[in-house]
Amino acid sequence: MMGGGTTLHEALRLGASVIGADIEPIPIVQARAALTQAPLQELQTAFEKFFHDLYDRVGRYFQTECPDCGETVDAQYFLHGARKQCACGEVVQLDQYELREETERTLRIWPENWEIGDGKKPPKGKVKKTRLITKSDTLCLVCGEKYQELLSLPFYARYVLVTVVSKCAQHGVFLRSPSEADNRRLAEANALRASLDFGPTEDFAIKDGPKSGDLLTRQICSYLDLFSSRQLLYAYHTLQLLSDYQGGPKLNLALLVSTSLEFNSMLCGYKGWFQRRPGAIRHVFALHAYAFQYTVTENNPVNREKSSGNLQLLFRDRIVRGRKWAIAPVERKVNGQGKTQAVLIPGELDGGTEVASQRALRTARQSFWLIHGDSRTLPINDHSVDFIVTDPPYYDNVQYSDLAAFFRVWLARLLPSEVNWHYDEKQSAVATKAADGDTPFMTVLSGIFRECGRVLKRHTGRLVFTFHHWNPNAWAELTIALKQAGFALVNSYVVFSEHPISVHINNLKSIKHDAILVFALNGDNANGRWKLPKKISTVESEAFCRQCGVALGAFLASDYSASEIRAGWKKLMNGEA
């Protein structure tokens, strides 16, 4: 359960040798790319050639003309409105008419003719037959029907181009209604769509899941339908070009392309109307879920200028900055006035040497071994590991495996031989929904904890992870899994989890803290330390996590049965068994 591999990075920086294991293939590939010290100049050279060749193939589909001078330039992005219908016919629905807030004016799209102006007077243009409405217009004023999505169409075809955004070297940023040339480029891409061969179509079929089920409900059955024809052309040609690369450059370029898809899909929203973030794109998983937009932002991944979510910006931010930081890590230091400053950590290196066995770990300092497989059966010697620091799923909170399929179907083609991409999500340690009694969450987690107990050193080994959840069933199943594996709580700490203004928890009754939990197999030194509280307060986040840690320690030290543990947690949180 190494997830993104943060623990591996931090341990290697301290000079340790580490083992990372996960049943999900994506973390293995990410860790390998991030921890292997590929020379930055080699990656830079590979990226420049890759981008140049890719632009030659698809750049023309993402171009437009300046409305003032007619010069052909790279578009920054294209805005699409959602096609809806009622008994009267079809309409196009946007988040709002305002498109960009500037210092002295606000640009908006005029609903009658779809032309763009400053809102003071209607811009000239022929009145459109199709009405333009906003998301607040849920019912037709003529027939009284609720506007419906065009579910019979492929998802990408449920949107229509309404605005092109770009920048001219002479006239600056402009927003324009689509010209004949803009519509022709889009039509050419649509005509090529059927000829793009990505392999068996069933490989892109969407499987029902906690989050992907939202796609199926909208009759979106293939991940290919989540992309415009231009975006599929981009993906197709990246696959063709990557076949010429090997080693570190191919691994990094493939992950870069995979990352870019989260900013280049018909699920991306528009944030560009804010003056402080003109051009910002709301990426696919901003809310850890599939969100369906009224105003879709179709990005230009091959824009030669750096902008939100395109290859140029992602390469700079994700690879160049990352590589420079890895060879000279810095931390923030708080001075006496409460201000922070960046401090270089001499002698540290965020990276290491990959090995393929536990024996090889002992031969080289700062080495790492990546195991792709079920963490219930690991090829690790008994009682040979000093520390296990992990991050188990928070019960039913976030369905990472289900959401990761969005990337997995593409990575399986970008890096077909890097790992085994066939993955049974049912083996993941996560509850698909909260429930009384045993769930796959407890069954799988219990097996993993037993394996942790087998490989940890008997007296000095420690298992460490963080956990929080409002649901008493989550704590009960965690307790039972740990108890079955023979662990006792040695220590518990409470730390901040997410910032209060985080988009994931803002204005929600969310837990803002984590309990850091430390366990040992030999729990003699924990006996008698933990006393079961009379009640756990669910009002305040920090107190809640602190009391849950105490209760967990007490339950593990008790001789309670599984049913008694479940009843006990419910009584503590709800006041009833």
C-alpha positions in Angstrom: 0.0 0.0 0.0 2.8 2.4 -0.9 0.4 4.6 -3.0 2.3 7.6 -4.4 5.5 6.5 -2.8 6.1 9.5 -0.5 7.5 7.2 2.2 10.0 5.7 -0.2 11.2 9.2 -1.1 11.6 10.4 2.5 13.4 7.2 3.6 15.8 7.3 0.7 16.6 10.9 1.5 17.6 9.8 5.0 19.9 7.1 3.5 17.8 4.1 4.1 17.1 1.2 1.7 13.5 0.6 1.1 10.9 -1.8 -0.3 7.7 -0.5 -2.0 4.8 -2.7 -2.7 1.4 -2.2 -4.2 -1.2 -4.2 -6.1 -2.0 -1.2 -8.3 0.5 -1.0 -11.2 0.5 2.8 -11.5 2.4 3.5 -8.2 5.1 1.1 -9.3 5.7 2.9 -12.6 5.5 6.3 -10.9 8.0 5.4 -8.2 10.4 3.9 -10.8 10.3 7.0 -12.8 10.7 9.4 -9.9 13.4 7.5 -8.0 15.6 6.5 -10.9 18.2 9.2 -11.4 17.9 9.8 -15.2 20.0 12.8 -16.3 17.9 15.9 -16.8 19.7 16.8 -20.0 18.9 13.4 -21.5 15.2 13.9 -20.6 15.2 17.5 -21.9 16.7 16.4 -25.2 14.1 13.6 -25.6 11.2 15.9 -24.7 12.2 18.6 -27.2 12.4 16.0 -30.1 9.2 14.3 -29.0 7.3 17.6 -28.7 8.6 18.9 -32.1 7.6 15.7 -33.9 4.2 15.6 -32.1 3.5 19.3 -33.0 4.3 18.5 -36.7 1.6 15.8 -36.7 -1.2 17.4 -34.7 -0.4 21.1 -34.1 -2.5 22.4 -37.1 -5.7 21.0 -35.5 -5.2 23.2 -32.4 -4.7 26.5 -34.3 -6.8 29.6 -34.9 -6.5 33.1 -36.4 -6.2 36.4 -34.6 -9.4 38.4 -35.3 -7.4 41.6 -35.7 -4.6 40.7 -38.0 -5.5 37.2 -39.3 -2.3 35.6 -38.2 -2.5 31.9 -37.5 -1.5 31.1 -33.9 -1.7 28.2 -31.5 -5.0 28.3 -29.7 -4.8 28.1 -25.9 -8.1 26.3 -25.4 -11.6 25.9 -26.8 -14.8 26.3 -24.8 -17.7 24.0 -25.5 -21.3 24.2 -24.3 -23.5 21.3 -23.3 -26.2 20.4 -25.8 -29.5 19.8 -24.1 -33.1 19.3 -25.3 -36.7 19.9 -24.4 -40.0 19.5 -26.4 -39.2 22.8 -28.2 -35.9 21.5 -29.5 -32.2 21.8 -28.7 -30.4 24.4 -26.5 -26.8 24.9 -25.5 -26.1 25.3 -21.8 -23.1 27.1 -20.2 -22.0 27.7 -16.6 -22.5 31.5 -17.2 -22.4 34.1 -19.9 -19.3 35.8 -18.4 -16.1 34.4 -19.9 -13.3 36.6 -18.6 -13.0 39.3 -16.0 -10.4 41.9 -16.8 -9.3 45.1 -15.0 -11.6 47.5 -16.8 -14.1 45.2 -18.5 -15.8 41.8 -18.4 -16.0 39.8 -21.6 -19.2 37.8 -22.0 -20.9 35.7 -24.7 -24.1 37.2 -26.0 -26.9 34.5 -25.9 -28.7 35.7 -29.0 -25.9 35.5 -31.5 -23.1 33.8 -29.5 -20.8 36.7 -30.3 -18.4 37.9 -27.6 -18.2 41.5 -26.3 -17.8 43.5 -23.1 -21.5 43.2 -22.2 -22.3 46.9 -22.6 -24.1 46.5 -25.9 -24.9 43.5 -28.1 -22.1 42.7 -30.6 -23.1 42.5 -34.2 -23.9 39.0 -35.6 -26.6 36.9 -37.0 -29.1 35.6 -34.5 -28.6 31.9 -33.8 -31.4 29.4 -34.1 -30.2 27.4 -31.1 -30.7 29.2 -27.8 -27.8 29.7 -25.4 -28.8 29.3 -21.7 -27.0 29.0 -18.4 -27.0 26.2 -15.9 -29.5 28.1 -13.7 -32.0 27.6 -16.5 -33.3 24.1 -15.7 -36.8 24.3 -17.2 -37.9 25.6 -20.6 -40.0 28.7 -20.2 -42.0 27.7 -23.3 -42.9 24.0 -22.9 -42.1 23.7 -19.1 -40.0 20.6 -19.6 -36.7 20.0 -17.9 -33.7 20.2 -20.2 -32.3 16.7 -20.8 -28.9 15.5 -21.8 -28.5 14.0 -25.3 -27.7 10.5 -24.0 -28.1 8.8 -27.4 -25.0 10.6 -28.7 -21.4 9.7 -27.8 -20.3 11.8 -24.9 -17.8 14.0 -26.9 -20.6 14.8 -29.3 -22.9 16.2 -26.6 -21.0 19.4 -26.7 -20.7 22.2 -29.3 -17.8 24.7 -29.8 -18.8 28.2 -28.7 -15.5 30.1 -28.0 -11.8 30.0 -29.0 -9.2 31.5 -26.6 -5.7 32.4 -27.8 -2.9 35.0 -27.8 -1.5 37.0 -30.7 2.1 38.3 -30.4 0.9 41.7 -31.7 -2.6 42.0 -30.2 -2.4 40.0 -27.0 -5.0 37.6 -25.6 -8.3 37.3 -27.5 -11.6 35.4 -27.2 -13.5 34.9 -30.4 -16.5 33.0 -31.7 -15.5 30.0 -33.8 -14.7 31.0 -37.4 -15.3 28.8 -40.5 -11.6 27.8 -40.3 -12.0 26.8 -36.6 -15.1 24.7 -37.4 -13.3 23.1 -40.4 -10.3 22.0 -38.3 -12.7 20.4 -35.8 -14.6 18.7 -38.6 -11.3 17.3 -40.0 -10.4 15.8 -36.7 -13.9 14.3 -36.3 -13.6 12.7 -39.8 -10.3 11.0 -38.7 -11.7 9.7 -35.4 -13.0 6.4 -36.7 -9.6 5.6 -38.4 -7.6 5.8 -35.1 -6.7 2.3 -34.0 -6.1 2.0 -30.2 -6.4 -1.7 -30.2 -9.4 -3.8 -29.0 -12.3 -1.5 -28.1 -13.2 -3.8 -25.1 -9.9 -2.7 -23.5 -11.4 0.8 -23.1 -14.8 -0.5 -21.7 -15.8 1.2 -18.5 -16.5 -1.2 -15.7 -19.1 -0.5 -13.1 -17.6 0.9 -9.9 -18.3 3.4 -7.0 -17.2 6.4 -9.2 -17.1 5.0 -12.7 -20.8 4.0 -12.3 -21.5 7.7 -12.7 -20.2 7.4 -16.3 -22.3 4.4 -17.1 -25.4 6.1 -15.7 -24.9 8.8 -18.4 -24.5 6.0 -21.0 -20.7 6.6 -21.3 -19.4 3.1 -21.9 -15.9 3.7 -23.2 -13.0 5.8 -21.9 -12.4 6.9 -25.6 -15.7 8.8 -25.5 -14.4 11.1 -22.8 -12.0 12.8 -25.3 -12.7 15.1 -28.3 -11.5 14.0 -31.7 -8.5 16.4 -31.4 -7.6 14.9 -28.1 -7.7 11.4 -29.5 -5.5 12.4 -32.4 -3.0 13.8 -29.8 -3.2 10.5 -27.8 -2.8 8.4 -30.9 0.3 10.1 -32.2 2.0 10.1 -28.8 1.6 6.3 -28.8 3.2 6.2 -32.3 6.1 8.4 -31.4 6.9 6.8 -28.0 7.6 3.5 -29.7 10.9 5.0 -30.8 12.1 5.7 -27.2 13.6 3.5 -24.6 14.6 3.5 -20.9 14.3 6.6 -18.7 13.2 9.0 -21.5 10.3 6.7 -22.6 9.2 6.1 -19.0 9.1 9.8 -18.1 7.5 10.9 -21.4 4.8 8.2 -21.1 3.9 9.4 -17.6 4.0 13.0 -18.8 1.4 12.2 -21.5 -0.7 10.2 -19.0 -0.7 13.2 -16.6 -1.6 15.5 -19.4 -4.8 13.6 -20.1 -6.3 14.8 -16.8 -6.1 18.3 -18.3 -7.1 17.3 -21.8 -10.5 15.6 -21.6 -14.1 16.6 -22.2 -14.5 16.4 -18.4 -12.3 19.5 -17.9 -14.1 22.6 -16.6 -13.4 26.3 -17.1 -12.0 28.6 -14.4 -10.8 31.3 -16.8 -13.4 34.0 -15.9 -11.5 34.9 -12.7 -9.1 37.8 -13.1 -6.5 36.1 -10.9 -6.5 32.8 -12.9 -7.2 33.7 -16.6 -6.7 30.4 -18.5 -6.8 28.1 -15.6 -8.4 24.7 -16.3 -10.4 22.6 -13.8 -8.8 19.2 -14.3 -10.8 15.9 -14.3 -10.3 14.8 -10.7 -10.3 18.1 -8.9 -13.0 16.6 -6.7 -11.9 13.0 -6.6 -14.9 12.1 -8.7 -16.2 12.3 -12.3 -17.8 15.8 -12.7 -19.8 16.7 -15.8 -19.3 20.2 -17.0 -21.7 22.8 -18.6 -18.7 24.7 -20.0 -16.1 22.3 -21.1 -12.5 23.4 -21.7 -10.8 21.6 -24.5 -7.1 22.3 -23.9 -4.3 22.5 -26.5 -1.7 20.0 -25.2 0.8 21.1 -27.9 0.6 24.8 -27.4 4.1 26.1 -27.8 3.6 28.6 -25.0 3.4 27.2 -21.5 -0.2 27.3 -20.2 -2.4 25.4 -17.8 -2.2 21.6 -18.3 -0.2 21.6 -21.6 2.9 19.5 -22.3 5.3 22.5 -22.1 4.1 23.6 -18.6 3.8 20.0 -17.3 7.3 19.1 -18.4 8.7 22.2 -16.7 6.7 21.7 -13.4 6.6 17.9 -13.1 10.0 16.8 -14.5 12.5 19.7 -14.7 11.6 21.2 -11.3 11.3 17.7 -9.8 14.7 16.6 -11.1 16.4 19.7 -9.9 14.9 19.3 -6.5 15.8 15.6 -6.3 19.5 16.4 -6.5 19.3 19.3 -4.1 16.3 18.8 -1.7 15.1 21.8 0.3 12.8 22.2 3.2 11.0 25.1 4.8 12.4 26.5 8.0 10.4 28.8 10.2 12.5 31.6 11.7 11.9 33.5 15.0 9.4 35.9 13.3 7.2 33.1 12.1 8.3 33.5 8.5 9.5 30.6 6.3 12.6 30.3 4.2 13.9 27.6 1.9 16.9 25.7 3.3 19.1 23.3 1.4 19.7 19.9 3.0 23.4 19.1 2.4 24.2 15.5 1.5 20.6 14.5 0.8 19.4 13.0 -2.5 15.9 12.1 -3.4 16.5 8.9 -5.4 18.4 5.7 -5.4 19.4 2.5 -7.2 16.7 0.0 -8.1 17.4 -3.6 -7.2 15.4 -6.8 -7.8 15.8 -8.7 -4.5 16.0 -8.3 -0.8 19.6 -9.6 -0.7 20.6 -6.9 -3.2 19.2 -4.2 -0.8 22.1 -4.9 1.5 24.8 -4.4 -1.1 24.1 -0.8 -1.9 23.2 2.2 0.3 20.1 4.1 -0.7 18.6 1.3 -2.9 15.0 0.5 -3.5 13.1 -2.7 -4.4 9.6 -2.3 -6.0 7.2 -5.2 -5.7 4.1 -5.2 -7.9 1.7 -7.6 -6.4 -0.7 -8.6 -3.6 0.7 -7.3 -0.3 -0.8 -10.3 1.5 1.9 -12.5 0.0 5.3 -10.8 -0.3 8.7 -12.3 -1.3 10.3 -10.9 1.9 12.1 -12.9 4.6 10.5 -13.5 8.0 11.2 -10.8 10.6 13.7 -8.9 8.5 12.1 -5.4 8.2 12.7 -2.6 10.6 9.7 -0.3 9.8 6.6 -0.5 7.7 5.2 3.0 7.0 2.1 2.8 4.9 -1.2 4.6 4.2 -4.2 2.2 4.1 -7.3 3.4 2.3 -9.7 5.3 4.5 -12.5 2.7 4.2 -14.9 4.0 1.6 -13.7 7.6 1.4 -11.8 7.7 -1.9 -12.0 5.1 -4.6 -8.5 5.5 -6.0 -8.4 2.2 -7.9 -11.7 2.9 -9.6 -10.7 6.4 -10.6 -7.2 5.3 -11.7 -8.7 3.2 -14.5 -9.0 6.6 -16.4 -5.1 6.6 -16.6 -4.5 2.8 -16.5 -6.1 2.1 -19.9 -3.7 4.6 -21.5 -0.6 3.6 -19.6 -1.1 0.0 -20.6 -0.5 1.2 -24.2 2.1 3.9 -23.5 4.2 1.4 -21.4 2.9 -2.1 -22.4 5.8 -4.1 -21.0 6.7 -2.0 -17.9 4.4 -3.9 -15.5 1.5 -6.3 -15.6 -1.5 -4.0 -16.3 -4.2 -6.6 -15.7 -5.5 -5.7 -12.4 -8.5 -7.0 -10.4 -9.8 -4.0 -8.4 -11.8 -6.4 -6.2 -8.5 -7.3 -4.5 -8.0 -3.7 -3.4 -8.2 -3.0 0.3 -11.1 -0.6 0.1 -14.8 -0.7 1.0 -17.0 0.1 -1.9 -19.5 1.4 0.5 -19.9 1.6 4.3 -21.6 -1.4 5.8 -22.2 -3.3 9.0 -20.2 -6.5 9.3 -17.2 -7.7 7.3 -16.4 -6.1 4.0 -13.5 -6.7 1.5 -11.8 -3.8 3.3 -11.4 -5.8 6.5 -10.7 -9.1 4.8 -8.0 -7.8 2.6 -6.5 -5.4 5.2 -6.4 -8.2 7.8 -4.3 -10.4 5.3 -2.0 -7.5 4.7 -1.5 -6.8 8.4 -0.8 -10.5 9.0 1.9 -10.3 6.3 3.3 -7.1 8.0 3.5 -9.1 11.2 5.4 -11.9 9.5 8.1 -9.6 8.0 8.6 -7.1 10.8 11.4 -7.7 13.3 9.8 -9.3 16.4 10.8 -6.8 19.2 12.0 -3.7 17.5 9.9 -3.6 14.3 7.1 -1.0 14.0 4.0 -0.6 11.8 3.1 3.1 11.3 0.2 4.6 9.4 -2.4 7.4 9.6 -6.2 7.0 9.7 -9.4 8.9 10.2 -13.1 8.3 9.5 -16.4 9.5 11.0 -17.9 6.0 10.6 -17.6 3.7 13.6 -17.7 0.7 11.2 -14.5 1.9 9.6 -12.7 2.0 13.0 -14.2 -1.4 14.0 -13.0 -3.2 10.9 -9.5 -1.6 11.2 -9.4 -2.7 14.9 -10.5 -6.3 14.0 -7.9 -6.6 11.2 -5.1 -5.4 13.5 -6.2 -7.6 16.3 -6.3 -10.7 14.1 -2.7 -9.9 13.0 -1.5 -9.6 16.6 -0.7 -5.9 16.8 -0.9 -3.6 19.8 -0.9 0.2 19.8 2.3 1.7 21.1 1.7 5.3 20.4 -0.8 7.7 18.9 -0.4 11.3 17.7 -2.7 13.8 16.0 -1.7 16.1 13.2 -3.4 18.3 10.6 -4.5 16.4 7.6 -5.8 18.9 5.0 -6.0 22.7 5.0 -9.5 23.9 5.9 -9.8 25.7 2.5 -8.9 22.5 0.6 -11.4 22.1 -2.3 -12.1 18.5 -1.0 -13.3 19.5 2.4 -14.2 23.2 2.2 -17.7 23.9 3.7 -18.1 20.2 4.5 -18.2 18.4 7.9 -14.8 16.8 7.1 -12.1 15.6 9.4 -9.2 18.0 9.2 -6.8 15.9 11.3 -5.2 12.5 11.1 -4.3 10.0 13.8 -0.7 8.8 13.4 -0.7 5.3 14.8 2.3 3.3 15.8 2.0 -0.5 16.4 4.2 -3.3 17.6 3.9 -7.1 17.6 5.1 -7.3 21.2 2.5 -5.2 22.9 3.6 -5.8 26.5 4.7 -2.2 26.9 1.3 -1.0 25.8 -0.8 -3.0 28.2 -2.7 -0.9 30.7 -1.8 2.4 28.9 -5.0 2.7 27.0 -8.3 3.1 28.8 -11.6 3.1 26.9 -13.2 6.5 26.9 -16.8 6.8 27.9 -17.7 8.7 24.7 -16.1 10.0 21.6 -17.0 13.5 20.6 -17.9 13.9 16.9 -18.1 17.7 17.1 -14.4 18.7 16.8 -11.9 17.0 14.5 -8.7 17.0 16.7 -10.4 15.7 19.8 -12.2 13.1 17.7 -9.0 11.7 16.3 -7.3 11.8 19.6 -10.1 9.9 21.3 -10.3 7.4 18.5 -6.6 6.6 18.9 -7.1 6.0 22.6 -10.1 3.8 22.0 -8.2 1.8 19.3 -5.4 1.1 21.8 -7.9 -0.1 24.4 -9.8 -2.4 22.1 -6.6 -4.0 20.8 -5.5 -4.6 24.4 -8.8 -6.1 25.3 -10.2 -9.6 24.9 -13.3 -8.4 23.1 -14.7 -10.4 20.2 -15.3 -8.9 16.8 -19.0 -8.4 17.5 -18.2 -6.7 20.8 -15.7 -4.4 19.1 -18.3 -3.3 16.5 -20.9 -2.7 19.2 -18.3 -0.8 21.3 -17.3 1.6 18.5 -20.9 2.4 17.7 -21.7 3.0 21.4 -18.7 5.4 21.7 -19.6 7.4 18.7 -23.4 7.2 18.6 -24.2 6.6 22.2 -25.9 3.3 21.4 -24.7 -0.3 20.7 
